[in-house]
Amino acid sequence: KQLLASQTVDVSKLVGASYKDIVFDTPFLLEEDVVVSYAITTEGFTDAAKFPIYFDSLTKVEGGMYVINGQSIVDKGEEYGALIMKLCLTDLDMPDYNVVFNPGSGYTQKASSATFNLTLESNSAKAVQNIDYTLSVAGGEAVECHANVNIKAGFNYTGTIPVTFTTPAESRAYDVVLTVTKVNGVENSAHISTTCSFNNLKRLIPRNVVMEEFTGTGCGFCTRGMAGMEKCRNKYGDRFVGIAYHLYGNGTDPMTPTAYPDLGWAGAPSCFLDRNGKQADPYYGTRQTGIIDDIEACMLVPPLVEVKADAALTEDFTRVKVNATVEALVEGTYNLDFILLADGLTGPKFIQHNYYSMYTADQLNITEEDPLFQYISGSTYGSSSCMPLYNDVAIAATYKYGAPSGGSLTLGEDEKGTANATLRIPIGEDLLNAIRSADYNLYAAVLALNPDGTVSNAVRVKVQKPGDGIEDISADNEAYETARYSLDGRRLSRPMPGVNILRMSDGSSRKVVVE
């Protein structure tokens, strides 16, 4: 009912970072309970102008964010997530030194030295040059430490120091407790301990990151996704496991797979990294700063298993046999997915819609080194309908109706397990001809999944051919299901009770009764 304070903000000062502090010039007194809200008026069509509100979309909280529209007050917390806004209230009687550690977390290798950069928060009337603090690892005796830091005087300023400690000898979760005791040699007024959580692993190994992309030839903006995939492959090589599912249907995409996971894509191009539940743009990423930033963030999380594999074509060039070995760094059960990929696909029907043919490099602010450059006006594939080479195309997988069927391994710490799968090369004429023309340039991806469905680790290996010559596909290939329909002609994504009509890979149809 009453406006307590307002502040006009120069939009240019909000650009360049995810979060900015907005501080009122004049303090004001809160004499009773208040509901904190803010109104936003924006102009322009940039992302910064259109989307000034940040949400934690994974935290669905009743009452997490209310929207006031005229006389209507609507709770959007369960729909959009919790509003990311921190209200900092303080009085003017600020202590000389009030410094605490912010919580942190991470992974360590057992019985070794670990160093983490941890953040300090200061609400101090004086600048902070150094601190003394205690550190206790896994409930052990607290030890005294000293560190130099540079934090300005004032409210809600931060600094970072490296904290080094020796990890426990066992593979387990543990806590590190830190307490700032003195600031600039003077007693700290904040007697608060901060607990940081860590997971101790037998050893730390590199993570290979899986990007699963929703794309299709009928999607004019999907050339952006292809460019993002190429950028990641160029930077990380086989540590990047790119998988392109051509599911954006225009009815003519010859690369549409018959077996694929149901990850819940919404719109194309889009992708999931390590099946973490967060949909991302395969070029711009989740924060519009580039997909490389998201890949780097994934690589900071050590995997719980190491995956190795080999793959080879059968003598008749109809199937690929994949053998996988999984070594567990942490005891657990891991589901396996086997996916067959093809590189270098092209052909008369492999025509890609391309909306980026309307743009120039200046308009997109890109250079010739950017893989997206090849799709802009006047470039190699700079036409509204182009024929690029398609890479990382998923052509076969161990999936039935969106559910994994690659088996699972229950392993103890340091235990190895093996699994294998046979993947059939599609026999559809257009796709098969493209695979042949690409000289059977095939790869096998093996994904080891945690119990929650996220990717623990993965590997991408080249499929070995039995010889130099390419033989014809045998005519006696067993037909397999390529599509499923109801009696009234609706396409089904899974078996439904009643009569289902199956379209087979050899062109025939079958009726089955599902109970």
Beta strands, then each sheet from edge to edge (+ up, - down):
strand 1: 55-56
strand 2: 66-69
strand 3: 72-75
strand 4: 82-83
strand 5: 99-101
strand 6: 105-109
strand 7: 113-124
strand 8: 128-137
strand 9: 143-151
strand 10: 154-166
strand 11: 173-183
strand 12: 186-187
strand 13: 193-201
strand 14: 209-215
strand 15: 240-246
strand 16: 270-273
strand 17: 279-280
strand 18: 305-313
strand 19: 319-328
strand 20: 332-342
strand 21: 352-353
strand 22: 385-386
strand 23: 393-397
strand 24: 399-400
strand 25: 403-404
strand 26: 408-411
strand 27: 416-424
strand 28: 442-449
strand 29: 455-464
strand 30: 481-485
strand 31: 498-504
strand 32: 509-514
sheet 1: 1+ 4-
sheet 2: 2+ 3-
sheet 3: 5+ 7- 10+
sheet 4: 6+ 13+ 11- 8+ 9-
sheet 5: 6+ 13+ 11- 12+
sheet 6: 15+ 14+ 16- 17+
sheet 7: 23+ 20- 28+ 29- 18- 19+ 27-
sheet 8: 23+ 20- 26+
sheet 9: 21+ 22-
sheet 10: 24+ 25-
sheet 11: 30+ 31- 32+
end
